[in-house]
Amino acid sequence: MKPPFVVNRMRVLAMTRAPLHQTIASLFIASAMLVTAAPTKSLAETDKPSRLSFVYVQSRSTPKTQWLIKIYTEALKRMGIEFKFVDVPARRASLYSDSGRVDGELNRISTYGNVYTNMIRVPEKNLDGSFTAFSLNPAIHLDGWDGLRGTAYKVGLLRGVVFCEENLSLVLPEDQLFPVADIAQGVKMLADRRIDILVFNTAAMRLFLETKKGQTILHAFADLRALHESGIMGTTQGHAWLHKSHADLVEPLAKTLREMKAEGLFELYSKQTGFYPNQETPH
């Protein structure tokens, strides 16, 4: 039996002998049957990107970044999307994401969108975090940002971290703030007495000091034996952010993250990378 949409030679001949209106109607029916026979894709399937690219303020090599990469590689895989990490300096990360050059940020504070208005927060948080003041001076004791107000301290901070930039600019003049490219540079500036305080993510700094690179720096500068935590400056929540062009993916991604948390995957990735969001490194 021939498929219903095959128009054979005898039918064509018959159509040529039929009145014009019957011929047009027959051709229309045959065309419609051809269209309905072809498979169609849903709107969601055609609109969904095949890959999303993300940036982060820390480099790919840090345990925290590796933890985040594992989380979002798996989350996007479940959504049928490939994950890509783009390793760029912190300040450039915001320029890339807000302009749409990349698709999102792996982890930023909950108020990040107040500054970068093209970004939409994924409501399911990655983690709770804190920022600590690290110094070599045992006389420095701080409890929040206001403790720096009116002081002459020179303070280092990671370039591009909005949470620190915003809060420090409220209590210290610009000439007392010294942006650094990474933790290693900040620690070396402390050792050289070029800054008095380095404000950095608590968990990231603690973990860095245990790494081979961190230990090498500690042993290279005798003064760093006095390095200590002078106080918690502030706490925040970390969220992924997507460019507004991917607004339809925000809620599905949040739902996927909740499912992964319930399955214990966040804890599993902590064990695999050595990064623990609760800021304690089990031994």
N, C-alpha and C positions, 0 to 999 in steps of 0.2 A: 504493500500500500504506500502510495506517495504521500509525503507530508502535505498538509492542507495549504501551505503557503507556496507550493510549487505551481507555477502557471505553465501548463504544457502547450505544445504547438497547436493542438486542436482547439484549445480554449481561446488562444489568441486569434485563430482564424474565425472562430465563432464570434468573438468580440468585434472583429472588423466588419462583420455583416450585420451586427446589432446596431440599433439607434445610438446616436452619440451620447445621450444621457445615461444609457445603460452601460456603455463602455467606460465612461468616467467613473461611475459607481463601482464597477467591478475592479478597476485599478485601485481605487481608494481602499476597498476591502482587503485586497491582496497586500497593499502597503501596510495597512494597520496590523495585519497578521504577522508580517515580518518584524515590525517594531516590537510587538508584544512577545515575540519569541526570543528576543535578545535579553540577556540578564542585565539588571540595573543595580547600581550601588546606592545605598542610603546616603542622605546628606551628611550624616556623621562620618561615614567612611570616606567621603570625598573631601571633606573639610579638614579632617584630622591630619596634623603634620606627621611626616615619617620620622623626624628627628627634632629634638630640642637641645639647644646649646646653653650651657650655664657657666657663670663666672663666680669667683669667691675672693674675698679679701686676703686669704692666705693661699700660699702656693700648693700645688698638687702634692708635694712631698710630706706635708704635715699630717700627723695622725687624725686631726679633726677634719681636714679636707677629705682624707681617705674614707673616713666614717660617713661623711655626707655623700660622697660619690657612690658608695655602696648602696645607701638608702635610695637615692634618686635613680640610679641605674635600674634597681629592682622595681621601683614604683612605676617608672615609665614603661619598663618591659611589660608589666601587667596591663598597661593601657595600650599596648601595641605600638609604642613609640621608642625610638633609639635615643639613648642619652649621649651627650658629648660635653666634655669639660674643656673650657678655654682658659689657659693659664695666663693671667695678665696682672699687672700691678693693681693695688687696691683702688687707687683713684681712677684709673682707666676702666676698672670693672663697672663702676657706676655709669660712666659715659657710654660704655658699650651697651649696657642693659637698658638704660633709659631711652636711648636713641633707637633701640630695636635691632642693633647690630648683632646682639645675641638675644636669646629668648627669655633668660631669667637669671636670678641670683639664688645661689644655694642657701644662703643664710644671712639675714639682716634683721635688725631690731624691728619691733612691732610698729614703730612710727616712721620707718624709712620712707614711706610714701608721702609724708608731709614735705619732704625735700625733692624727691624724685617722683613727680606726679604721674608719670606714664606707667608706673609699676603698680601691680595689684597683689596684695598679700594673700598667700595660701593660709587659710584660717587655722589649720592644724599645725601647731608649733613643732619645731625640731627639738628644742631644749630650752631650759632655763640657764642663764649664764650670769656671770658677774665680772667686773673689772676691778683690778687691784693695783694699788700704788706700790711699786718695788723700789727700794733705795738701798744705799750703803750706809746711810746715816742713822744710827740707832735712836737718835733724838727725834726723828720724824714719826709722828703718829697722826693718822688721819681717819676721819669717819665721814666719808662723803665729800662731794665736790666743794662745798662751802668751806671746808677746812683749808683750802688753798687760797681763798680770797684774801687779798692784802699781803700775801707772802712774796718773797723774792725768788722762790724756787723756779729753776728751769726744768720744764717737764717735757719728756719725750712721749710720743704717742704714735701708733701705727697710722700712716697716711691713708686717708680714705675711709676710716671708721667713723661713721656719722655720729654715733652715740658719744664717743669721746670728744670729737671735734665740737659738737654742739655744747656739751656741758662744760668743757674746759674754757671755751671762748667766753662763757658767761662769768667766769671768776678770775681769769688771768688775761693780761694783754697779749697781743700776738707775738711780741718779741720775747716772750717767756715760753713759747710753745715751739717744740722741735719735732716735726714729723719725721718718722723713720720708715725705711722700706720694709723691714722685717724685724723679727725678734732679735736675731743675732746682732744687727746693727745697733739696736737699742741697748742691748746688754754691754756691748763694747763702748758705747758712749757713756754709760754709767761708770765703767771701769776707768775711762780716761777723764772722768770728772767733768765732762762737757755738759752733762745734765745731772740734776739732783734726784730726779724721780722719773721712773718709767711706768706709765699706766698701760696695762695690757690685760687681755682676757686671762682670767685666773687659771683656768684649766690648761689653756694653751701654753702659758709660761711654765707652769709646773712640769708639764710633760716635756717641753723643750729642754729644760735643765737636766732631764734624765736621759736625753738622747746623746749619741756619740758626739755630735756637733756641739751640743750644749756643754757637755763635760770637757771637751777640748778647750772651749773658751774659758770655762771656769778655772781650769788648770793653768791657762796662759796668763791670767791676771790674778795675782795674789790678793788684791783688794776685794775681789768678788767673793771671797770667803765670808765677807760681812753682808752679802746680799740677803735681804729679808723682805717680808711683806709688811708694809707700813700701814695698811688699812684697806678695807673695801670701799671703793668709790661709788659704785652703783650696781644695780642688778637690772636685768632685762630678759626678754624672751626672744628667741631666734626663730624666724620663719623663712621659708622659701618665698620668693617673689617672682611673678611672671609679668612679662610685658603685656600691656592692655590688649594687644592683638590676639592674645591667647586667653581672653577672659573666660571663654567657655570651658577651659580645661581646669580652672581653679578649683571648683567643687569636686570634680572627679578625682583630682590629684589629692585633695584633702581626705576624701573617703578612702582612697588607697593607702594613704599613710596611717590612718586609724586602724585599718585592717592589719597592716604590717606590725604596728605596735602590739596589737592584741595577740599576734602570733609570736611575739618575743624576738622579732628580727632586729630591733634597735639594740637590744642587749647583746645579741649574737655578734653584730657588727662591732660593738665595743670591744668584745673579747678578741676579735680578729684584728682590729687596728690599734688597740691600746688606748683609745680615747674614751673617757667616761664622762658623760655630760653632767653628772652630779658633782664634778670637780674633785672627786676622790679617785686616786689610782690604786686599786686593790693590789696587794702583794701576796 
